[in-house]
Amino acid sequence: MNDLIKYLLISGASICVSVVCTVLIIRRCFEHRLEKFQDSVLKKQRDEVQNIYQTMRAWRHDYHNHIQSIKAMMAMGKTEEMSDYLDNLEKDLDTIDIAIRTGNVGLDAILSSKVSIARKNNIEVNCTAKVPSELKVSDVHLCAIVGNLMDNAIEACEKMKGALEGDGPAAPRFIRVYIGLFKSQLYISVTNSTNESKRRRVSELVTSKLGEHGFGLRRIDKIAEKYAGYVNRKNEPGVFATEVMLPL
């Protein structure tokens, strides 16, 4: 009997150790994947910002040449050619315009880039953003939060096909962005249309997101936790909203 008890105790202890080791290994693998994803997201966002400003510098460099060309066409009375030339310049400007002015250069660039992508995909975007010059949250983390929120919102809108229910007219695709101060905290809100025709629990939605989307959601949560902030997600039929509050 004593031998049996010892055997059972040893077996139970071995099982517990195996379970703990397995959990630790899985956790480490998850953390490694999360770190790799975070690095790739930050690199992507840095590349987007760098690309915008490189394009702007190049356009500024050509500015005087454009002016000289326009003046020459005016002098020669070539109004049609000048009109075509200006149209082409306008198209170039549309691709590099920093349309969002928030008071933070990095945030300007990432928002302008994401808004441009959304509008090119026929997604209506309404963006209001203004932040203080000095923030507790780093520019990298702020851009990571906003970049992930915008990526998720754009992805949800792109998945929309037709009406939310039935075969009626296509449902509107939209993204609403507000970033500002609220009760002495930095308040970030992103609301977007979705294909969800029924209300679902937010926890169910979050856990159902696999791959990069799921990592993006966890990335937002971890950054908010780092700064003792708060994340709130709301899901209604056809609409998904995320609010992030960060102490100043």
N, C-alpha and C positions, 0 to 999 in steps of 0.2 A: 504493500500500500504506500509506504514511504517513498519507494522508488518511483511509483506511478505519479505521486504528487510532485516529486522533484522533476520528473520528465515533463509533466504538464506546465510547471512553472518555467522551466528552461525553454520549452516550446513557445509558451506565451510571451516570454521576454524576447525571444528571437524574432517572433512575429512583430512585436512592437518596434523593435530596433529596425527591422526591415521596412516597416511602414514609415517610420520617421525618416530613414535614409532616402526612401523613395520620394517622400514629400519635399525634402530638402533639395534633392536633385532636380525635381520638376520645377521647384521655385527658382532655383539657380538658372535653369534653362530659360524659364520665362523672363527673368530679369535680364539675361543676356540678349534675348530677342528684343526686349523692350529698349535696351540701350542701343542696339543696332538700329532699330526703327527711329529712335529719337535722333541719332546722329544723321540718318538719311534725311529726315524731315528738316532738320536745321540746315543741312547742306543745301537742300532744295530751296529753302527760303532765302538763304544767303545768295545763292545763284540768281534767284529771281530779282532780288534787290540790286545785285551787282549789274545784272543785265540791263535793268531799267536806267540806272545812272550812267552806264557806259554808252547806251544809246543816246541819252540826253546830251552827254558831252560831245559825242560825234555830231549830233545835229547842230549844236551851238557852234562847233568848229566850222560847219558849212554855211552858217547863217549869212555871212557877208557875201559869199558866192551866190546864194539864192537871191539876195537883194540886188546884186549887180545884174543878174540874169533878168529879173523882173523889170528893172529900170531900162535895160537894153530893149526889151520887148515893147515897153511903153513908148520909148523914143521912136521905134520903127513902126508903131501903130499896129502891132500884131496882138490884137486884143484876144482873139480866139486861142492862140498859142499860150498867151499869158494866163487865160482862164484855166486851160488844161494843166498848166504848170502849177497853179495855185491849188487846184483840186488834188493833184498828186502830193503836194506838200501837206495838205490837210489830212490826207490818209496816213501819211507818215507820223504826223503829230498825234493822231488818234491812238497810235500804237504805243506811244511813249509818254503820253500826258499824265503827270502826277495830279490827278483830279481831286484827290482827297488830301486835305490839309488838316492834320490833327494836332500839330505842335510837337510831334515826334517823328523824326526823319525815317526811322526804320518802319514804324507803323504806317506812315504815309505810303511807303513803297509797297509793303505787303498788301495793304488794303487796295491800293490802286491796281496792283497786279491781279488780285482775286476778283475785284469788281469788273475789270476789263475782260477776264476770262468768262465770268458769268454772263455779261452782256453779249459777248460774241456767241454764246449759246442760247440767246433769246430768253434770258432770265431777267426779269425786272428787278432792279436793285435800288433800294433807298437806303442811303448811308449818312448818318450824322455822327461825327466823332470829334472829340476835343479832349486832350489830356494835358495835365500840368507838365511843366518842363522837368520837374524832378519827381521821380517815382521810386517807391520802395522796390517794386518788381523790376528786374533787369529787362533791357530792351530785347534780349534774346528770348527770354521766357514770355514776355508780352507778345512778341511776334509769333511765338510757337502756339500760344493759346488762340490768338485771332486767326492765324493761318489754318490751324486744325478745324476751328469752327467753320470757317469759310469753305474749306475743302469738303467737309461733311455736308454743308448746306447745298453746295453746288452739285455734289454727287446725288443727293436726294432729289433735287429738282430735275436733273438729267434723267433720272429713272422714271419720271412721270410721263405716262403715255395716255392721251385721251382724258376723259373725265374720271373723277374719282369713283364714280359708280355708273354702270351702264355704258352705252355707246354714244352718249351725248357729246356736246362740244368739249374741246380740250379745256382742262382746268388750268387756271392761271398759274404760272411758275414765278415765284417771287422770293426775294431775300430781303429782310429788314435788319439793318445793323444800327445799333446805338451804343456809343462808348462815351462815357462822361463821368462826372462826379455825382454821387448820391450818398447822402448821410456820411460825409467825410471818407468815402471809400471810392475806389475806381470801379465803376459799374460797366460791365460788358454784356450786351444782349444781342443774340443772333436768332432770328426767327425765319423759318423757311417753310414753303409748301412741301407736301409729301404725298405719296401714293396711298398712305394709310387711311382707309375709309372708316376704321373703327378705332376707338380709344384703346390703347394698350398700356399696361404698367410700364413705367420708365425703366425699372430694373429688368423687365423682360426684353425691352428694346436694346438696352445696353449690352446685356449678356448675349444677345443674338448677333451682335456685330463681331464678325471674325476678321482676321487679317489686319491690314493697315488701319481700317476704320476703327476697329476695336482698340487697337493700340493708341490711336489718336484720342479717343475718349479717355482712356486711362492716363495718357500724357497730360491732358487738361486737369484731371483730378489731382495728379501728383504735384503739378506746379501750384495749384490752388492750395493744396495741403502744406506745401513748403512755406508759403507766405501766410499761413493761418487764414486762408480765404474760404470761400464758400461757392459751391456749384449747385445750381438747381436746374433740373430739366423738366419740361412740361410737354405732354403729348395730348393733343386733341385731334379729332378727325380732320385730316388734311393739313395739319399744322404741327410743326415741332419747334420748340423754343429752348434755348439754353441761356441761363443767366450765370455770370461769374462775378463775384464780389471780392475785391482785393484791398486790404488795408493800405492806406497811403503812407 
